[in-house]
């Protein structure tokens, strides 16, 4: 798969995660909060989103500077949480 195809796949994953995040947040608003399981899932979705955005940024930067974007790797949550780009 070429770099663009992999980037598209990451963007598709981001889109799915954003949709799930919206659904959970809407449910939270309707129900005046979320149960423990949904709260955990929302947190997991937020972490996955941070990781996906970070991976996409890494791939784009490597491409821009003539490096192999396939060398980009998912970083642990502790490195990407709260990333301010």
mmCIF file of the N, C-alpha and C atoms, coordinates in Angstrom:
data_MODEL
# 
_entry.id   MODEL 
# 
loop_
_atom_site.group_PDB 
_atom_site.id 
_atom_site.type_symbol 
_atom_site.label_atom_id 
_atom_site.label_alt_id 
_atom_site.label_comp_id 
_atom_site.label_asym_id 
_atom_site.label_entity_id 
_atom_site.label_seq_id 
_atom_site.pdbx_PDB_ins_code 
_atom_site.Cartn_x 
_atom_site.Cartn_y 
_atom_site.Cartn_z 
_atom_site.occupancy 
_atom_site.B_iso_or_equiv 
_atom_site.pdbx_formal_charge 
_atom_site.auth_seq_id 
_atom_site.auth_comp_id 
_atom_site.auth_asym_id 
_atom_site.auth_atom_id 
_atom_site.pdbx_PDB_model_num 
ATOM 1   N N  . UNK A 1 1  ? 0.860   -1.184 0.000  1.00 0.00 ? 1  UNK A N  1 
ATOM 2   C CA . UNK A 1 1  ? 0.000   0.000  0.000  1.00 0.00 ? 1  UNK A CA 1 
ATOM 3   C C  . UNK A 1 1  ? 0.897   1.236  0.000  1.00 0.00 ? 1  UNK A C  1 
ATOM 4   N N  . UNK A 1 2  ? 0.547   2.227  -0.781 1.00 0.00 ? 2  UNK A N  1 
ATOM 5   C CA . UNK A 1 2  ? 1.374   3.441  -0.839 1.00 0.00 ? 2  UNK A CA 1 
ATOM 6   C C  . UNK A 1 2  ? 1.084   4.343  0.356  1.00 0.00 ? 2  UNK A C  1 
ATOM 7   N N  . UNK A 1 3  ? 1.942   5.365  0.507  1.00 0.00 ? 3  UNK A N  1 
ATOM 8   C CA . UNK A 1 3  ? 1.807   6.270  1.664  1.00 0.00 ? 3  UNK A CA 1 
ATOM 9   C C  . UNK A 1 3  ? 0.429   6.900  1.718  1.00 0.00 ? 3  UNK A C  1 
ATOM 10  N N  . UNK A 1 4  ? -0.065  7.351  0.571  1.00 0.00 ? 4  UNK A N  1 
ATOM 11  C CA . UNK A 1 4  ? -1.391  7.971  0.544  1.00 0.00 ? 4  UNK A CA 1 
ATOM 12  C C  . UNK A 1 4  ? -2.480  7.016  0.980  1.00 0.00 ? 4  UNK A C  1 
ATOM 13  N N  . UNK A 1 5  ? -2.356  5.757  0.562  1.00 0.00 ? 5  UNK A N  1 
ATOM 14  C CA . UNK A 1 5  ? -3.341  4.752  0.952  1.00 0.00 ? 5  UNK A CA 1 
ATOM 15  C C  . UNK A 1 5  ? -3.334  4.494  2.447  1.00 0.00 ? 5  UNK A C  1 
ATOM 16  N N  . UNK A 1 6  ? -2.131  4.441  3.014  1.00 0.00 ? 6  UNK A N  1 
ATOM 17  C CA . UNK A 1 6  ? -2.031  4.234  4.471  1.00 0.00 ? 6  UNK A CA 1 
ATOM 18  C C  . UNK A 1 6  ? -2.559  5.459  5.213  1.00 0.00 ? 6  UNK A C  1 
ATOM 19  N N  . UNK A 1 7  ? -2.258  6.641  4.695  1.00 0.00 ? 7  UNK A N  1 
ATOM 20  C CA . UNK A 1 7  ? -2.793  7.854  5.321  1.00 0.00 ? 7  UNK A CA 1 
ATOM 21  C C  . UNK A 1 7  ? -4.308  7.861  5.240  1.00 0.00 ? 7  UNK A C  1 
ATOM 22  N N  . UNK A 1 8  ? -4.857  7.431  4.111  1.00 0.00 ? 8  UNK A N  1 
ATOM 23  C CA . UNK A 1 8  ? -6.315  7.363  3.966  1.00 0.00 ? 8  UNK A CA 1 
ATOM 24  C C  . UNK A 1 8  ? -6.919  6.399  4.970  1.00 0.00 ? 8  UNK A C  1 
ATOM 25  N N  . UNK A 1 9  ? -6.240  5.272  5.196  1.00 0.00 ? 9  UNK A N  1 
ATOM 26  C CA . UNK A 1 9  ? -6.740  4.300  6.167  1.00 0.00 ? 9  UNK A CA 1 
ATOM 27  C C  . UNK A 1 9  ? -6.743  4.901  7.567  1.00 0.00 ? 9  UNK A C  1 
ATOM 28  N N  . UNK A 1 10 ? -5.681  5.636  7.900  1.00 0.00 ? 10 UNK A N  1 
ATOM 29  C CA . UNK A 1 10 ? -5.619  6.298  9.213  1.00 0.00 ? 10 UNK A CA 1 
ATOM 30  C C  . UNK A 1 10 ? -6.760  7.313  9.323  1.00 0.00 ? 10 UNK A C  1 
ATOM 31  N N  . UNK A 1 11 ? -6.994  8.077  8.255  1.00 0.00 ? 11 UNK A N  1 
ATOM 32  C CA . UNK A 1 11 ? -8.082  9.060  8.269  1.00 0.00 ? 11 UNK A CA 1 
ATOM 33  C C  . UNK A 1 11 ? -9.446  8.386  8.410  1.00 0.00 ? 11 UNK A C  1 
ATOM 34  N N  . UNK A 1 12 ? -9.624  7.226  7.785  1.00 0.00 ? 12 UNK A N  1 
ATOM 35  C CA . UNK A 1 12 ? -10.875 6.474  7.943  1.00 0.00 ? 12 UNK A CA 1 
ATOM 36  C C  . UNK A 1 12 ? -11.065 6.047  9.398  1.00 0.00 ? 12 UNK A C  1 
ATOM 37  N N  . UNK A 1 13 ? -9.983  5.585  10.017 1.00 0.00 ? 13 UNK A N  1 
ATOM 38  C CA . UNK A 1 13 ? -10.042 5.187  11.423 1.00 0.00 ? 13 UNK A CA 1 
ATOM 39  C C  . UNK A 1 13 ? -10.397 6.383  12.293 1.00 0.00 ? 13 UNK A C  1 
ATOM 40  N N  . UNK A 1 14 ? -9.776  7.525  12.009 1.00 0.00 ? 14 UNK A N  1 
ATOM 41  C CA . UNK A 1 14 ? -10.085 8.752  12.753 1.00 0.00 ? 14 UNK A CA 1 
ATOM 42  C C  . UNK A 1 14 ? -11.557 9.095  12.609 1.00 0.00 ? 14 UNK A C  1 
ATOM 43  N N  . UNK A 1 15 ? -12.081 8.999  11.389 1.00 0.00 ? 15 UNK A N  1 
ATOM 44  C CA . UNK A 1 15 ? -13.497 9.295  11.164 1.00 0.00 ? 15 UNK A CA 1 
ATOM 45  C C  . UNK A 1 15 ? -14.414 8.395  11.972 1.00 0.00 ? 15 UNK A C  1 
ATOM 46  N N  . UNK A 1 16 ? -14.089 7.121  12.020 1.00 0.00 ? 16 UNK A N  1 
ATOM 47  C CA . UNK A 1 16 ? -14.897 6.169  12.797 1.00 0.00 ? 16 UNK A CA 1 
ATOM 48  C C  . UNK A 1 16 ? -14.827 6.480  14.295 1.00 0.00 ? 16 UNK A C  1 
ATOM 49  N N  . UNK A 1 17 ? -13.633 6.790  14.760 1.00 0.00 ? 17 UNK A N  1 
ATOM 50  C CA . UNK A 1 17 ? -13.472 7.111  16.184 1.00 0.00 ? 17 UNK A CA 1 
ATOM 51  C C  . UNK A 1 17 ? -14.198 8.405  16.552 1.00 0.00 ? 17 UNK A C  1 
ATOM 52  N N  . UNK A 1 18 ? -14.137 9.402  15.678 1.00 0.00 ? 18 UNK A N  1 
ATOM 53  C CA . UNK A 1 18 ? -14.834 10.663 15.927 1.00 0.00 ? 18 UNK A CA 1 
ATOM 54  C C  . UNK A 1 18 ? -16.344 10.415 15.999 1.00 0.00 ? 18 UNK A C  1 
ATOM 55  N N  . UNK A 1 19 ? -16.865 9.581  15.103 1.00 0.00 ? 19 UNK A N  1 
ATOM 56  C CA . UNK A 1 19 ? -18.298 9.262  15.122 1.00 0.00 ? 19 UNK A CA 1 
ATOM 57  C C  . UNK A 1 19 ? -18.677 8.573  16.427 1.00 0.00 ? 19 UNK A C  1 
ATOM 58  N N  . UNK A 1 20 ? -17.841 7.640  16.879 1.00 0.00 ? 20 UNK A N  1 
ATOM 59  C CA . UNK A 1 20 ? -18.128 6.954  18.137 1.00 0.00 ? 20 UNK A CA 1 
ATOM 60  C C  . UNK A 1 20 ? -18.046 7.922  19.311 1.00 0.00 ? 20 UNK A C  1 
ATOM 61  N N  . UNK A 1 21 ? -17.053 8.810  19.286 1.00 0.00 ? 21 UNK A N  1 
ATOM 62  C CA . UNK A 1 21 ? -16.913 9.801  20.354 1.00 0.00 ? 21 UNK A CA 1 
ATOM 63  C C  . UNK A 1 21 ? -18.156 10.693 20.415 1.00 0.00 ? 21 UNK A C  1 
ATOM 64  N N  . UNK A 1 22 ? -18.625 11.139 19.260 1.00 0.00 ? 22 UNK A N  1 
ATOM 65  C CA . UNK A 1 22 ? -19.837 11.979 19.221 1.00 0.00 ? 22 UNK A CA 1 
ATOM 66  C C  . UNK A 1 22 ? -21.038 11.231 19.779 1.00 0.00 ? 22 UNK A C  1 
ATOM 67  N N  . UNK A 1 23 ? -21.160 9.976  19.394 1.00 0.00 ? 23 UNK A N  1 
ATOM 68  C CA . UNK A 1 23 ? -22.276 9.162  19.876 1.00 0.00 ? 23 UNK A CA 1 
ATOM 69  C C  . UNK A 1 23 ? -22.243 9.036  21.400 1.00 0.00 ? 23 UNK A C  1 
ATOM 70  N N  . UNK A 1 24 ? -21.074 8.770  21.936 1.00 0.00 ? 24 UNK A N  1 
ATOM 71  C CA . UNK A 1 24 ? -20.943 8.653  23.391 1.00 0.00 ? 24 UNK A CA 1 
ATOM 72  C C  . UNK A 1 24 ? -21.226 9.984  24.083 1.00 0.00 ? 24 UNK A C  1 
ATOM 73  N N  . UNK A 1 25 ? -20.735 11.067 23.509 1.00 0.00 ? 25 UNK A N  1 
ATOM 74  C CA . UNK A 1 25 ? -20.984 12.387 24.115 1.00 0.00 ? 25 UNK A CA 1 
ATOM 75  C C  . UNK A 1 25 ? -22.465 12.763 24.026 1.00 0.00 ? 25 UNK A C  1 
ATOM 76  N N  . UNK A 1 26 ? -23.113 12.430 22.913 1.00 0.00 ? 26 UNK A N  1 
ATOM 77  C CA . UNK A 1 26 ? -24.555 12.678 22.789 1.00 0.00 ? 26 UNK A CA 1 
ATOM 78  C C  . UNK A 1 26 ? -25.327 11.871 23.827 1.00 0.00 ? 26 UNK A C  1 
ATOM 79  N N  . UNK A 1 27 ? -24.942 10.612 23.989 1.00 0.00 ? 27 UNK A N  1 
ATOM 80  C CA . UNK A 1 27 ? -25.591 9.752  24.981 1.00 0.00 ? 27 UNK A CA 1 
ATOM 81  C C  . UNK A 1 27 ? -25.391 10.327 26.379 1.00 0.00 ? 27 UNK A C  1 
ATOM 82  N N  . UNK A 1 28 ? -24.205 10.850 26.645 1.00 0.00 ? 28 UNK A N  1 
ATOM 83  C CA . UNK A 1 28 ? -23.913 11.451 27.939 1.00 0.00 ? 28 UNK A CA 1 
ATOM 84  C C  . UNK A 1 28 ? -24.827 12.641 28.199 1.00 0.00 ? 28 UNK A C  1 
ATOM 85  N N  . UNK A 1 29 ? -25.022 13.465 27.176 1.00 0.00 ? 29 UNK A N  1 
ATOM 86  C CA . UNK A 1 29 ? -25.885 14.637 27.318 1.00 0.00 ? 29 UNK A CA 1 
ATOM 87  C C  . UNK A 1 29 ? -27.336 14.229 27.549 1.00 0.00 ? 29 UNK A C  1 
ATOM 88  N N  . UNK A 1 30 ? -27.809 13.260 26.766 1.00 0.00 ? 30 UNK A N  1 
ATOM 89  C CA . UNK A 1 30 ? -29.197 12.801 26.909 1.00 0.00 ? 30 UNK A CA 1 
ATOM 90  C C  . UNK A 1 30 ? -29.448 12.161 28.267 1.00 0.00 ? 30 UNK A C  1 
ATOM 91  N N  . UNK A 1 31 ? -28.477 11.406 28.747 1.00 0.00 ? 31 UNK A N  1 
ATOM 92  C CA . UNK A 1 31 ? -28.660 10.641 29.982 1.00 0.00 ? 31 UNK A CA 1 
ATOM 93  C C  . UNK A 1 31 ? -28.056 11.317 31.201 1.00 0.00 ? 31 UNK A C  1 
ATOM 94  N N  . UNK A 1 32 ? -27.600 12.555 31.039 1.00 0.00 ? 32 UNK A N  1 
ATOM 95  C CA . UNK A 1 32 ? -26.954 13.287 32.132 1.00 0.00 ? 32 UNK A CA 1 
ATOM 96  C C  . UNK A 1 32 ? -25.777 12.496 32.710 1.00 0.00 ? 32 UNK A C  1 
ATOM 97  N N  . UNK A 1 33 ? -24.955 11.990 31.821 1.00 0.00 ? 33 UNK A N  1 
ATOM 98  C CA . UNK A 1 33 ? -23.754 11.261 32.233 1.00 0.00 ? 33 UNK A CA 1 
ATOM 99  C C  . UNK A 1 33 ? -23.684 9.907  31.569 1.00 0.00 ? 33 UNK A C  1 
ATOM 100 N N  . UNK A 1 34 ? -22.551 9.243  31.770 1.00 0.00 ? 34 UNK A N  1 
ATOM 101 C CA . UNK A 1 34 ? -22.326 7.918  31.204 1.00 0.00 ? 34 UNK A CA 1 
ATOM 102 C C  . UNK A 1 34 ? -22.051 6.930  32.326 1.00 0.00 ? 34 UNK A C  1 
ATOM 103 N N  . UNK A 1 35 ? -22.405 5.685  32.068 1.00 0.00 ? 35 UNK A N  1 
ATOM 104 C CA . UNK A 1 35 ? -22.057 4.623  32.996 1.00 0.00 ? 35 UNK A CA 1 
ATOM 105 C C  . UNK A 1 35 ? -20.556 4.369  32.936 1.00 0.00 ? 35 UNK A C  1 
ATOM 106 N N  . UNK A 1 36 ? -20.071 3.570  33.869 1.00 0.00 ? 36 UNK A N  1 
ATOM 107 C CA . UNK A 1 36 ? -18.641 3.291  33.954 1.00 0.00 ? 36 UNK A CA 1 
ATOM 108 C C  . UNK A 1 36 ? -18.079 2.720  32.660 1.00 0.00 ? 36 UNK A C  1 
ATOM 109 N N  . UNK A 1 37 ? -18.790 1.776  32.061 1.00 0.00 ? 37 UNK A N  1 
ATOM 110 C CA . UNK A 1 37 ? -18.311 1.139  30.828 1.00 0.00 ? 37 UNK A CA 1 
ATOM 111 C C  . UNK A 1 37 ? -18.197 2.155  29.686 1.00 0.00 ? 37 UNK A C  1 
ATOM 112 N N  . UNK A 1 38 ? -19.204 2.999  29.541 1.00 0.00 ? 38 UNK A N  1 
ATOM 113 C CA . UNK A 1 38 ? -19.168 4.017  28.487 1.00 0.00 ? 38 UNK A CA 1 
ATOM 114 C C  . UNK A 1 38 ? -18.102 5.075  28.762 1.00 0.00 ? 38 UNK A C  1 
ATOM 115 N N  . UNK A 1 39 ? -17.904 5.409  30.026 1.00 0.00 ? 39 UNK A N  1 
ATOM 116 C CA . UNK A 1 39 ? -16.839 6.366  30.365 1.00 0.00 ? 39 UNK A CA 1 
ATOM 117 C C  . UNK A 1 39 ? -15.468 5.801  29.988 1.00 0.00 ? 39 UNK A C  1 
ATOM 118 N N  . UNK A 1 40 ? -15.268 4.520  30.279 1.00 0.00 ? 40 UNK A N  1 
ATOM 119 C CA . UNK A 1 40 ? -14.010 3.871  29.919 1.00 0.00 ? 40 UNK A CA 1 
ATOM 120 C C  . UNK A 1 40 ? -13.830 3.840  28.407 1.00 0.00 ? 40 UNK A C  1 
ATOM 121 N N  . UNK A 1 41 ? -14.909 3.540  27.684 1.00 0.00 ? 41 UNK A N  1 
ATOM 122 C CA . UNK A 1 41 ? -14.823 3.490  26.221 1.00 0.00 ? 41 UNK A CA 1 
ATOM 123 C C  . UNK A 1 41 ? -14.520 4.874  25.662 1.00 0.00 ? 41 UNK A C  1 
ATOM 124 N N  . UNK A 1 42 ? -15.157 5.908  26.198 1.00 0.00 ? 42 UNK A N  1 
ATOM 125 C CA . UNK A 1 42 ? -14.903 7.267  25.734 1.00 0.00 ? 42 UNK A CA 1 
ATOM 126 C C  . UNK A 1 42 ? -13.439 7.624  25.941 1.00 0.00 ? 42 UNK A C  1 
ATOM 127 N N  . UNK A 1 43 ? -12.902 7.287  27.075 1.00 0.00 ? 43 UNK A N  1 
ATOM 128 C CA . UNK A 1 43 ? -11.490 7.572  27.345 1.00 0.00 ? 43 UNK A CA 1 
ATOM 129 C C  . UNK A 1 43 ? -10.591 6.820  26.368 1.00 0.00 ? 43 UNK A C  1 
ATOM 130 N N  . UNK A 1 44 ? -10.916 5.559  26.094 1.00 0.00 ? 44 UNK A N  1 
ATOM 131 C CA . UNK A 1 44 ? -10.127 4.760  25.150 1.00 0.00 ? 44 UNK A CA 1 
ATOM 132 C C  . UNK A 1 44 ? -10.191 5.357  23.742 1.00 0.00 ? 44 UNK A C  1 
ATOM 133 N N  . UNK A 1 45 ? -11.366 5.824  23.347 1.00 0.00 ? 45 UNK A N  1 
ATOM 134 C CA . UNK A 1 45 ? -11.530 6.452  22.032 1.00 0.00 ? 45 UNK A CA 1 
ATOM 135 C C  . UNK A 1 45 ? -10.685 7.720  21.955 1.00 0.00 ? 45 UNK A C  1 
ATOM 136 N N  . UNK A 1 46 ? -10.698 8.521  23.008 1.00 0.00 ? 46 UNK A N  1 
ATOM 137 C CA . UNK A 1 46 ? -9.904  9.752  23.022 1.00 0.00 ? 46 UNK A CA 1 
ATOM 138 C C  . UNK A 1 46 ? -8.417  9.448  22.876 1.00 0.00 ? 46 UNK A C  1 
ATOM 139 N N  . UNK A 1 47 ? -7.944  8.408  23.559 1.00 0.00 ? 47 UNK A N  1 
ATOM 140 C CA . UNK A 1 47 ? -6.537  8.021  23.477 1.00 0.00 ? 47 UNK A CA 1 
ATOM 141 C C  . UNK A 1 47 ? -6.212  7.539  22.056 1.00 0.00 ? 47 UNK A C  1 
ATOM 142 N N  . UNK A 1 48 ? -7.075  6.705  21.495 1.00 0.00 ? 48 UNK A N  1 
ATOM 143 C CA . UNK A 1 48 ? -6.847  6.208  20.141 1.00 0.00 ? 48 UNK A CA 1 
ATOM 144 C C  . UNK A 1 48 ? -6.825  7.354  19.127 1.00 0.00 ? 48 UNK A C  1 
ATOM 145 N N  . UNK A 1 49 ? -7.696  8.330  19.315 1.00 0.00 ? 49 UNK A N  1 
ATOM 146 C CA . UNK A 1 49 ? -7.694  9.491  18.421 1.00 0.00 ? 49 UNK A CA 1 
ATOM 147 C C  . UNK A 1 49 ? -6.368  10.244 18.504 1.00 0.00 ? 49 UNK A C  1 
ATOM 148 N N  . UNK A 1 50 ? -5.893  10.475 19.714 1.00 0.00 ? 50 UNK A N  1 
ATOM 149 C CA . UNK A 1 50 ? -4.604  11.153 19.882 1.00 0.00 ? 50 UNK A CA 1 
ATOM 150 C C  . UNK A 1 50 ? -3.496  10.373 19.177 1.00 0.00 ? 50 UNK A C  1 
ATOM 151 N N  . UNK A 1 51 ? -3.511  9.057  19.328 1.00 0.00 ? 51 UNK A N  1 
ATOM 152 C CA . UNK A 1 51 ? -2.480  8.233  18.701 1.00 0.00 ? 51 UNK A CA 1 
ATOM 153 C C  . UNK A 1 51 ? -2.580  8.267  17.176 1.00 0.00 ? 51 UNK A C  1 
ATOM 154 N N  . UNK A 1 52 ? -3.789  8.213  16.648 1.00 0.00 ? 52 UNK A N  1 
ATOM 155 C CA . UNK A 1 52 ? -3.966  8.253  15.196 1.00 0.00 ? 52 UNK A CA 1 
ATOM 156 C C  . UNK A 1 52 ? -3.507  9.589  14.614 1.00 0.00 ? 52 UNK A C  1 
ATOM 157 N N  . UNK A 1 53 ? -3.906  10.690 15.247 1.00 0.00 ? 53 UNK A N  1 
ATOM 158 C CA . UNK A 1 53 ? -3.480  12.001 14.761 1.00 0.00 ? 53 UNK A CA 1 
ATOM 159 C C  . UNK A 1 53 ? -1.962  12.131 14.820 1.00 0.00 ? 53 UNK A C  1 
ATOM 160 N N  . UNK A 1 54 ? -1.366  11.634 15.896 1.00 0.00 ? 54 UNK A N  1 
ATOM 161 C CA . UNK A 1 54 ? 0.086   11.682 16.030 1.00 0.00 ? 54 UNK A CA 1 
ATOM 162 C C  . UNK A 1 54 ? 0.763   10.869 14.922 1.00 0.00 ? 54 UNK A C  1 
ATOM 163 N N  . UNK A 1 55 ? 0.257   9.672  14.658 1.00 0.00 ? 55 UNK A N  1 
ATOM 164 C CA . UNK A 1 55 ? 0.825   8.830  13.614 1.00 0.00 ? 55 UNK A CA 1 
ATOM 165 C C  . UNK A 1 55 ? 0.710   9.513  12.253 1.00 0.00 ? 55 UNK A C  1 
ATOM 166 N N  . UNK A 1 56 ? -0.435  10.108 11.988 1.00 0.00 ? 56 UNK A N  1 
ATOM 167 C CA . UNK A 1 56 ? -0.623  10.804 10.714 1.00 0.00 ? 56 UNK A CA 1 
ATOM 168 C C  . UNK A 1 56 ? 0.359   11.974 10.585 1.00 0.00 ? 56 UNK A C  1 
ATOM 169 N N  . UNK A 1 57 ? 0.531   12.730 11.665 1.00 0.00 ? 57 UNK A N  1 
ATOM 170 C CA . UNK A 1 57 ? 1.500   13.841 11.646 1.00 0.00 ? 57 UNK A CA 1 
ATOM 171 C C  . UNK A 1 57 ? 2.909   13.326 11.390 1.00 0.00 ? 57 UNK A C  1 
ATOM 172 N N  . UNK A 1 58 ? 3.272   12.228 12.047 1.00 0.00 ? 58 UNK A N  1 
ATOM 173 C CA . UNK A 1 58 ? 4.599   11.644 11.836 1.00 0.00 ? 58 UNK A CA 1 
ATOM 174 C C  . UNK A 1 58 ? 4.794   11.249 10.375 1.00 0.00 ? 58 UNK A C  1 
ATOM 175 N N  . UNK A 1 59 ? 3.797   10.555 9.811  1.00 0.00 ? 59 UNK A N  1 
ATOM 176 C CA . UNK A 1 59 ? 3.901   10.086 8.421  1.00 0.00 ? 59 UNK A CA 1 
ATOM 177 C C  . UNK A 1 59 ? 4.031   11.265 7.462  1.00 0.00 ? 59 UNK A C  1 
ATOM 178 N N  . UNK A 1 60 ? 3.222   12.286 7.679  1.00 0.00 ? 60 UNK A N  1 
ATOM 179 C CA . UNK A 1 60 ? 3.277   13.455 6.793  1.00 0.00 ? 60 UNK A CA 1 
ATOM 180 C C  . UNK A 1 60 ? 4.615   14.170 6.908  1.00 0.00 ? 60 UNK A C  1 
ATOM 181 N N  . UNK A 1 61 ? 5.146   14.294 8.115  1.00 0.00 ? 61 UNK A N  1 
ATOM 182 C CA . UNK A 1 61 ? 6.440   14.953 8.311  1.00 0.00 ? 61 UNK A CA 1 
ATOM 183 C C  . UNK A 1 61 ? 7.550   14.156 7.630  1.00 0.00 ? 61 UNK A C  1 
ATOM 184 N N  . UNK A 1 62 ? 7.537   12.848 7.790  1.00 0.00 ? 62 UNK A N  1 
ATOM 185 C CA . UNK A 1 62 ? 8.561   12.028 7.147  1.00 0.00 ? 62 UNK A CA 1 
ATOM 186 C C  . UNK A 1 62 ? 8.494   12.170 5.636  1.00 0.00 ? 62 UNK A C  1 
ATOM 187 N N  . UNK A 1 63 ? 7.291   12.161 5.082  1.00 0.00 ? 63 UNK A N  1 
ATOM 188 C CA . UNK A 1 63 ? 7.136   12.330 3.631  1.00 0.00 ? 63 UNK A CA 1 
ATOM 189 C C  . UNK A 1 63 ? 7.662   13.684 3.188  1.00 0.00 ? 63 UNK A C  1 
ATOM 190 N N  . UNK A 1 64 ? 7.310   14.715 3.939  1.00 0.00 ? 64 UNK A N  1 
ATOM 191 C CA . UNK A 1 64 ? 7.712   16.078 3.587  1.00 0.00 ? 64 UNK A CA 1 
ATOM 192 C C  . UNK A 1 64 ? 9.232   16.232 3.560  1.00 0.00 ? 64 UNK A C  1 
ATOM 193 N N  . UNK A 1 65 ? 9.918   15.506 4.435  1.00 0.00 ? 65 UNK A N  1 
ATOM 194 C CA . UNK A 1 65 ? 11.370  15.641 4.527  1.00 0.00 ? 65 UNK A CA 1 
ATOM 195 C C  . UNK A 1 65 ? 12.116  14.503 3.841  1.00 0.00 ? 65 UNK A C  1 
ATOM 196 N N  . UNK A 1 66 ? 11.424  13.804 2.938  1.00 0.00 ? 66 UNK A N  1 
ATOM 197 C CA . UNK A 1 66 ? 12.069  12.788 2.122  1.00 0.00 ? 66 UNK A CA 1 
ATOM 198 C C  . UNK A 1 66 ? 12.401  11.499 2.844  1.00 0.00 ? 66 UNK A C  1 
ATOM 199 N N  . UNK A 1 67 ? 11.803  11.285 4.000  1.00 0.00 ? 67 UNK A N  1 
ATOM 200 C CA . UNK A 1 67 ? 12.023  10.050 4.748  1.00 0.00 ? 67 UNK A CA 1 
ATOM 201 C C  . UNK A 1 67 ? 10.898  9.067  4.439  1.00 0.00 ? 67 UNK A C  1 
ATOM 202 N N  . UNK A 1 68 ? 11.076  7.833  4.844  1.00 0.00 ? 68 UNK A N  1 
ATOM 203 C CA . UNK A 1 68 ? 10.091  6.790  4.613  1.00 0.00 ? 68 UNK A CA 1 
ATOM 204 C C  . UNK A 1 68 ? 8.962   6.904  5.639  1.00 0.00 ? 68 UNK A C  1 
ATOM 205 N N  . UNK A 1 69 ? 7.740   7.241  5.198  1.00 0.00 ? 69 UNK A N  1 
ATOM 206 C CA . UNK A 1 69 ? 6.629   7.378  6.152  1.00 0.00 ? 69 UNK A CA 1 
ATOM 207 C C  . UNK A 1 69 ? 6.264   6.069  6.841  1.00 0.00 ? 69 UNK A C  1 
ATOM 208 N N  . UNK A 1 70 ? 6.666   4.928  6.241  1.00 0.00 ? 70 UNK A N  1 
ATOM 209 C CA . UNK A 1 70 ? 6.364   3.643  6.864  1.00 0.00 ? 70 UNK A CA 1 
ATOM 210 C C  . UNK A 1 70 ? 7.196   3.401  8.119  1.00 0.00 ? 70 UNK A C  1 
ATOM 211 N N  . UNK A 1 71 ? 8.185   4.246  8.351  1.00 0.00 ? 71 UNK A N  1 
ATOM 212 C CA . UNK A 1 71 ? 8.980   4.140  9.573  1.00 0.00 ? 71 UNK A CA 1 
ATOM 213 C C  . UNK A 1 71 ? 8.285   4.807  10.765 1.00 0.00 ? 71 UNK A C  1 
ATOM 214 N N  . UNK A 1 72 ? 7.212   5.542  10.507 1.00 0.00 ? 72 UNK A N  1 
ATOM 215 C CA . UNK A 1 72 ? 6.433   6.142  11.596 1.00 0.00 ? 72 UNK A CA 1 
ATOM 216 C C  . UNK A 1 72 ? 5.762   5.013  12.372 1.00 0.00 ? 72 UNK A C  1 
ATOM 217 N N  . UNK A 1 73 ? 5.636   5.208  13.668 1.00 0.00 ? 73 UNK A N  1 
ATOM 218 C CA . UNK A 1 73 ? 5.041   4.174  14.510 1.00 0.00 ? 73 UNK A CA 1 
ATOM 219 C C  . UNK A 1 73 ? 4.094   4.799  15.524 1.00 0.00 ? 73 UNK A C  1 
ATOM 220 N N  . UNK A 1 74 ? 3.111   4.008  15.919 1.00 0.00 ? 74 UNK A N  1 
ATOM 221 C CA . UNK A 1 74 ? 2.179   4.451  16.952 1.00 0.00 ? 74 UNK A CA 1 
ATOM 222 C C  . UNK A 1 74 ? 2.964   4.601  18.247 1.00 0.00 ? 74 UNK A C  1 
ATOM 223 N N  . UNK A 1 75 ? 2.832   5.760  18.858 1.00 0.00 ? 75 UNK A N  1 
ATOM 224 C CA . UNK A 1 75 ? 3.528   6.002  20.120 1.00 0.00 ? 75 UNK A CA 1 
ATOM 225 C C  . UNK A 1 75 ? 2.584   5.707  21.291 1.00 0.00 ? 75 UNK A C  1 
ATOM 226 N N  . UNK A 1 76 ? 3.141   5.397  22.445 1.00 0.00 ? 76 UNK A N  1 
ATOM 227 C CA . UNK A 1 76 ? 2.298   5.081  23.603 1.00 0.00 ? 76 UNK A CA 1 
ATOM 228 C C  . UNK A 1 76 ? 1.495   6.303  24.053 1.00 0.00 ? 76 UNK A C  1 
ATOM 229 N N  . UNK A 1 77 ? 0.361   6.046  24.695 1.00 0.00 ? 77 UNK A N  1 
ATOM 230 C CA . UNK A 1 77 ? -0.495  7.149  25.148 1.00 0.00 ? 77 UNK A CA 1 
ATOM 231 C C  . UNK A 1 77 ? 0.247   8.197  25.967 1.00 0.00 ? 77 UNK A C  1 
ATOM 232 N N  . UNK A 1 78 ? 1.195   7.777  26.776 1.00 0.00 ? 78 UNK A N  1 
ATOM 233 C CA . UNK A 1 78 ? 1.915   8.734  27.617 1.00 0.00 ? 78 UNK A CA 1 
ATOM 234 C C  . UNK A 1 78 ? 2.669   9.784  26.789 1.00 0.00 ? 78 UNK A C  1 
ATOM 235 N N  . UNK A 1 79 ? 3.006   9.441  25.558 1.00 0.00 ? 79 UNK A N  1 
ATOM 236 C CA . UNK A 1 79 ? 3.733   10.394 24.694 1.00 0.00 ? 79 UNK A CA 1 
ATOM 237 C C  . UNK A 1 79 ? 2.798   11.295 23.899 1.00 0.00 ? 79 UNK A C  1 
ATOM 238 N N  . UNK A 1 80 ? 1.583   10.843 23.639 1.00 0.00 ? 80 UNK A N  1 
ATOM 239 C CA . UNK A 1 80 ? 0.710   11.619 22.757 1.00 0.00 ? 80 UNK A CA 1 
ATOM 240 C C  . UNK A 1 80 ? -0.468  12.290 23.449 1.00 0.00 ? 80 UNK A C  1 
ATOM 241 N N  . UNK A 1 81 ? -0.749  11.891 24.670 1.00 0.00 ? 81 UNK A N  1 
ATOM 242 C CA . UNK A 1 81 ? -1.882  12.485 25.375 1.00 0.00 ? 81 UNK A CA 1 
ATOM 243 C C  . UNK A 1 81 ? -1.686  13.980 25.579 1.00 0.00 ? 81 UNK A C  1 
ATOM 244 N N  . UNK A 1 82 ? -2.699  14.726 25.194 1.00 0.00 ? 82 UNK A N  1 
ATOM 245 C CA . UNK A 1 82 ? -2.657  16.166 25.379 1.00 0.00 ? 82 UNK A CA 1 
ATOM 246 C C  . UNK A 1 82 ? -1.712  16.875 24.450 1.00 0.00 ? 82 UNK A C  1 
ATOM 247 N N  . UNK A 1 83 ? -1.274  16.197 23.384 1.00 0.00 ? 83 UNK A N  1 
ATOM 248 C CA . UNK A 1 83 ? -0.359  16.795 22.418 1.00 0.00 ? 83 UNK A CA 1 
ATOM 249 C C  . UNK A 1 83 ? -0.963  18.085 21.876 1.00 0.00 ? 83 UNK A C  1 
ATOM 250 N N  . UNK A 1 84 ? -0.193  19.108 21.899 1.00 0.00 ? 84 UNK A N  1 
ATOM 251 C CA . UNK A 1 84 ? -0.631  20.401 21.355 1.00 0.00 ? 84 UNK A CA 1 
ATOM 252 C C  . UNK A 1 84 ? 0.173   20.683 20.107 1.00 0.00 ? 84 UNK A C  1 
ATOM 253 N N  . UNK A 1 85 ? -0.460  20.499 18.941 1.00 0.00 ? 85 UNK A N  1 
ATOM 254 C CA . UNK A 1 85 ? 0.262   20.651 17.671 1.00 0.00 ? 85 UNK A CA 1 
ATOM 255 C C  . UNK A 1 85 ? 0.342   22.036 17.172 1.00 0.00 ? 85 UNK A C  1 
# 
